[in-house]
Amino acid sequence: MDLSAFKKSVAENAMPAGMSASLRALWVEARGDWDQAHQVAQDISDATGAWVHAYLHRKEGDESNARYWYSQAGQSPFRGSHDAEWDQIVTALLAR
């Protein structure tokens, strides 16, 4: 699956089977359910989950909390748009 197909699944409300929890959180968030996405991200205990968690708090506007999660993920805080960051994370996760 590539970014385009992932976005299409979001638009069609057809979550792909077998997604990682991190991708599932991003998929749910793209459908407008930040709370559910955050709940999924909180249960992921690796750097990938921390990266998604950082993105979610940045999108929420909680920069301090986002900085903490970026540090846990080993990532620099993102400076572009939320859409660009979402694309970057999804692309990276799909490549794994």
C-alpha positions as CSV (number, residue, x, y, z in Angstrom):
1,M,0.0,0.0,0.0
2,D,1.2,3.5,-0.7
3,L,0.2,6.9,0.5
4,S,-2.4,7.4,-2.2
5,A,-4.1,4.1,-1.5
6,F,-4.1,4.9,2.3
7,K,-5.7,8.3,1.7
8,K,-8.3,6.6,-0.6
9,S,-9.2,4.1,2.2
10,V,-9.7,7.1,4.5
11,A,-12.0,8.8,2.0
12,E,-14.0,5.7,1.5
13,N,-14.2,4.9,5.2
14,A,-12.7,1.4,4.5
15,M,-9.9,0.8,7.0
16,P,-7.4,-1.7,5.5
17,A,-7.0,-5.0,7.4
18,G,-3.8,-5.7,9.1
19,M,-2.6,-2.2,9.8
20,S,-0.2,-1.4,12.6
21,A,-1.7,0.4,15.6
22,S,0.3,3.5,14.6
23,L,-1.3,3.6,11.1
24,R,-4.7,2.8,12.6
25,A,-4.3,5.9,14.9
26,L,-3.4,8.1,11.9
27,W,-6.3,6.6,9.9
28,V,-8.8,7.3,12.6
29,E,-7.5,10.8,13.2
30,A,-7.8,11.5,9.4
31,R,-11.5,10.5,9.7
32,G,-11.9,13.2,12.4
33,D,-11.8,11.2,15.6
34,W,-8.8,12.7,17.5
35,D,-9.9,11.2,20.8
36,Q,-9.9,7.6,19.4
37,A,-6.6,8.2,17.6
38,H,-5.1,9.5,20.9
39,Q,-6.4,6.5,22.8
40,V,-4.8,4.1,20.2
41,A,-1.5,6.0,20.3
42,Q,-1.4,5.9,24.1
43,D,-1.3,2.1,24.0
44,I,1.7,2.0,21.7
45,S,4.9,1.7,23.6
46,D,7.6,2.2,20.9
47,A,9.2,5.1,19.1
48,T,6.6,4.9,16.3
49,G,3.8,5.3,18.7
50,A,5.6,8.3,20.3
51,W,5.9,9.9,16.9
52,V,2.2,9.5,16.2
53,H,1.5,10.8,19.7
54,A,3.7,13.8,19.1
55,Y,1.8,14.6,15.9
56,L,-1.5,14.3,17.6
57,H,-0.5,16.7,20.4
58,R,0.9,19.1,17.9
59,K,-2.3,19.1,15.9
60,E,-4.2,19.6,19.2
61,G,-2.1,22.7,19.8
62,D,-0.3,21.3,22.9
63,E,3.3,22.1,21.7
64,S,4.9,21.3,25.1
65,N,3.4,17.8,25.2
66,A,4.2,17.3,21.5
67,R,7.9,18.2,22.2
68,Y,8.1,15.6,24.9
69,W,6.7,12.9,22.5
70,Y,9.0,14.0,19.7
71,S,11.9,13.5,22.0
72,Q,10.6,10.0,23.0
73,A,10.3,9.2,19.3
74,G,13.9,10.4,18.5
75,Q,12.4,12.9,16.0
76,S,12.8,16.7,15.7
77,P,9.6,18.7,16.1
78,F,7.9,19.1,12.7
79,R,7.7,22.7,11.4
80,G,5.4,22.2,8.3
81,S,1.7,21.8,8.0
82,H,-0.2,19.2,9.8
83,D,-1.2,17.6,6.5
84,A,2.5,17.4,5.4
85,E,3.5,15.8,8.7
86,W,0.7,13.3,8.5
87,D,1.8,12.4,5.0
88,Q,5.4,12.0,6.1
89,I,4.6,9.7,9.0
90,V,2.1,7.6,7.0
91,T,4.7,7.3,4.2
92,A,7.4,6.2,6.6
93,L,5.2,3.7,8.4
94,L,3.9,2.2,5.1
95,A,7.5,1.7,4.0
96,R,8.3,-0.5,7.0
